[in-house]
Amino acid sequence: MTRELGTQHVADGPEWVLLRRLASLPEPVGRRALRERLYRFGQEPLGAPGLSSLRTESVIAPGWSVPRLLGPAWHTGSQPYGGWRTWNTMRGHDNPAPAHFKVYLPVVVRDLPRLFPAVAGFLARHGRCFAFKYPVSAQNLGRPDRIVLYYRRPADRRADSTALADLLDGADMAYVPFTARDGDTGLHWGTDSRTPDGRMVSWRARVTARVALHLHRARRSRISVDETIRRVATGLRDDGVDPNTWCTVPTVRVNR
């Protein structure tokens, strides 16, 4: 279902239900607080005690050795970065790309012990990604983007998505907000962009930051909820984000 706001159409997806709720709040909310609420939206409550003391591998691959599952082509640093355990291969290392295309594997946590070893085996034998990551601590497995695969070419992302959809057929999947859905596979994807100084910016971090900016500005104007949503959607389109699909779109800047 979509809502028509002037000449704009915005889908009634979970993100827009949340945005309408935030737009309706009577109290002022700072831009940073909005961004944090948007980024954390979709966290799955785990509820199991003691997860904070467990490493993720003990939950997603109990009884398995992840290095052995992946084989010698994959390696990881001795120190995790930003709370993530990242595995890398040299595939495509000599061909740096202006963007990274990513696949989110939001398999629900209860099914990860059964399915992660199969995913790791696929990556070792057939996968086309050059890196993937998961949280170091099991307590962070509740985040919707709990396993992320990275690609340098869209064609490789699409090929692996098709194969992984077959591998994970029938698995329960969480929803990953502010990312594009890959058909009816349950997988999601996004595009990390490179800044002029060479840094990669996470897709979800970038999108939720822009949504928070547009929402904060609109709320300060004390306009209606519908007009607030219209301004957020328009701002996203100007930023190069389709507010219905959460895919990148060409930007067309106009003077207002």
C-alpha positions in Angstrom: 0.0 0.0 0.0 1.2 3.5 -0.7 0.1 7.0 0.4 -0.2 9.8 -2.1 1.3 13.0 -0.8 1.0 15.6 -3.5 2.8 14.1 -6.5 4.9 11.8 -4.3 4.1 8.2 -3.3 5.5 6.7 -0.1 5.1 3.0 0.8 3.6 2.1 4.2 6.6 0.0 5.1 7.9 -0.5 8.7 10.3 2.5 8.3 7.5 4.9 7.4 5.2 3.6 10.2 8.1 4.5 12.5 8.7 7.9 10.9 5.0 8.8 11.2 5.2 7.9 14.9 8.3 10.0 15.4 6.8 12.9 13.4 3.8 12.8 15.8 5.8 13.1 19.0 4.8 16.1 21.0 8.2 16.6 22.6 11.3 17.9 20.8 13.8 15.2 19.9 17.4 16.1 18.8 18.8 15.1 15.5 21.4 12.7 17.1 18.7 11.0 19.1 16.5 10.6 16.0 19.4 9.0 14.1 20.1 6.6 17.0 16.5 5.5 17.1 16.3 5.0 13.4 19.6 3.0 13.2 18.6 0.8 16.1 15.1 0.1 14.7 14.4 -3.6 14.1 16.6 -5.0 16.9 15.5 -8.5 17.9 15.2 -9.0 21.6 17.3 -12.0 22.4 16.2 -12.6 26.0 18.8 -15.3 26.7 20.9 -14.6 29.8 24.6 -14.6 29.7 25.0 -13.6 26.0 27.2 -10.7 26.8 29.9 -13.1 27.9 29.7 -15.3 24.9 31.6 -14.9 21.6 29.4 -15.0 18.6 31.0 -18.2 17.2 29.8 -20.2 20.1 26.2 -19.3 19.2 26.2 -19.4 15.4 28.6 -22.3 15.0 28.6 -24.4 18.1 31.0 -27.4 17.8 32.5 -26.0 14.6 35.8 -24.1 13.9 35.0 -21.1 11.7 38.5 -21.0 10.3 38.2 -24.6 9.2 34.7 -24.0 7.7 36.1 -21.2 5.6 39.4 -22.7 4.6 42.9 -21.1 4.1 41.7 -18.5 1.6 40.0 -16.6 4.4 41.7 -14.7 7.2 40.7 -12.4 10.0 42.6 -9.8 12.1 43.8 -10.6 15.6 41.8 -7.6 16.9 38.2 -7.0 15.9 37.3 -3.6 14.5 34.3 -1.6 15.8 32.8 -4.6 17.6 32.8 -6.7 14.4 34.7 -9.9 13.5 35.6 -9.4 9.8 36.8 -12.2 7.5 38.6 -11.3 4.3 39.9 -13.0 1.2 42.3 -11.6 -1.4 39.6 -12.0 -4.1 39.5 -8.8 -6.1 42.1 -7.1 -3.8 43.9 -5.6 -6.8 40.7 -4.0 -8.1 39.5 -1.4 -5.5 36.0 -0.2 -6.3 34.3 3.2 -5.7 31.5 1.4 -3.9 30.9 -1.8 -1.9 27.7 -3.7 -2.5 26.5 -5.7 0.5 24.1 -8.5 1.2 22.5 -8.7 4.7 21.8 -12.3 5.9 19.1 -11.6 8.6 18.5 -15.3 9.5 16.8 -15.3 12.9 19.2 -16.1 15.7 17.6 -19.4 16.7 18.3 -20.8 13.2 21.9 -19.6 13.0 23.5 -22.7 14.6 21.8 -24.8 11.9 22.4 -22.5 8.9 25.6 -20.5 9.5 27.9 -23.6 8.9 26.2 -24.1 5.6 26.6 -20.4 4.7 30.3 -20.5 5.6 30.8 -23.6 3.5 29.2 -21.9 0.6 31.4 -18.9 1.0 34.5 -21.1 1.1 33.6 -23.1 -2.1 31.5 -20.8 -4.3 31.0 -17.4 -2.7 32.0 -14.3 -4.7 32.2 -11.8 -1.8 35.6 -10.5 -0.7 34.7 -10.0 3.0 32.0 -10.7 5.5 31.4 -9.8 9.1 29.4 -10.6 12.2 29.4 -9.1 15.8 32.2 -10.2 18.1 29.8 -10.4 21.1 26.7 -12.6 20.9 24.7 -9.9 22.7 24.8 -7.9 19.4 23.3 -10.7 17.3 19.9 -9.0 18.0 20.7 -6.3 15.5 19.0 -6.9 12.1 22.2 -6.6 10.1 23.8 -9.4 12.0 25.7 -10.9 9.1 26.9 -8.8 6.2 28.7 -9.9 3.0 30.7 -7.4 0.9 31.1 -7.3 -2.9 32.9 -5.1 -5.4 30.6 -5.9 -8.3 26.8 -5.8 -8.4 26.8 -9.0 -10.6 28.6 -10.9 -7.9 26.2 -9.7 -5.3 23.2 -10.8 -7.4 24.8 -14.2 -8.1 25.4 -15.0 -4.5 22.0 -13.7 -3.4 20.4 -16.1 -5.8 22.5 -19.0 -4.5 22.1 -18.1 -0.9 18.3 -17.8 -1.3 18.2 -21.4 -2.5 20.5 -22.5 0.4 18.4 -20.7 3.0 15.0 -21.5 1.4 12.4 -21.8 4.1 14.5 -20.1 6.8 12.9 -17.4 9.0 14.3 -14.0 8.2 14.3 -10.8 10.2 13.6 -7.4 8.5 16.6 -5.1 7.9 15.2 -1.5 8.0 16.5 1.1 5.5 17.8 -1.5 3.1 16.5 -2.8 -0.2 14.7 -6.2 -0.2 16.0 -8.7 -2.7 12.7 -9.9 -4.1 11.0 -12.4 -1.9 14.2 -14.2 -0.8 14.2 -12.6 2.7 17.7 -11.2 1.9 18.4 -7.5 1.9 21.1 -5.4 0.2 22.7 -1.9 0.2 25.5 0.1 -1.2 28.3 1.6 0.8 29.7 4.7 -0.9 33.2 6.2 -0.8 33.8 9.7 0.3 36.2 12.1 -1.5 39.0 11.2 1.0 38.6 7.5 0.3 36.5 6.4 3.4 33.7 4.0 3.0 30.3 5.1 4.5 27.9 2.4 5.6 24.6 2.4 3.7 22.4 2.2 6.8 24.5 4.8 8.7 24.3 7.1 5.7 20.5 6.7 5.1 19.5 6.9 8.7 21.6 10.0 9.2 19.9 11.7 6.2 16.4 10.6 7.3 17.2 12.0 10.8 18.3 15.3 9.2 15.2 15.7 7.1 12.9 14.6 9.9 14.5 17.0 12.4 14.2 20.0 10.0 10.6 19.2 9.2 9.6 18.8 12.8 11.1 22.2 13.7 8.8 23.7 11.1 5.8 22.6 13.1 4.0 21.3 10.0 1.5 18.4 9.7 2.6 14.8 9.9 1.8 14.2 6.2 3.8 17.3 5.2 6.7 16.1 7.4 6.7 12.7 5.6 6.5 14.4 2.2 9.5 16.5 3.0 11.5 13.5 4.3 10.7 11.5 1.1 11.6 14.5 -1.1 14.9 15.0 0.8 15.8 11.3 0.4 15.1 11.5 -3.4 17.4 14.5 -3.6 20.0 12.5 -1.7 19.8 9.7 -4.2 17.7 7.2 -2.1 14.4 5.8 -3.3 12.1 6.1 -0.2 9.9 3.2 -1.4 12.6 0.6 -2.2 15.6 2.0 -0.2 17.8 1.6 -3.3 20.1 4.2 -4.8 18.7 6.4 -7.5 20.3 9.1 -9.7 20.3 12.4 -7.9 18.7 15.4 -9.7 19.3 18.6 -7.8 16.9 21.5 -8.4 16.8 25.0 -7.0 13.9 25.5 -4.6 
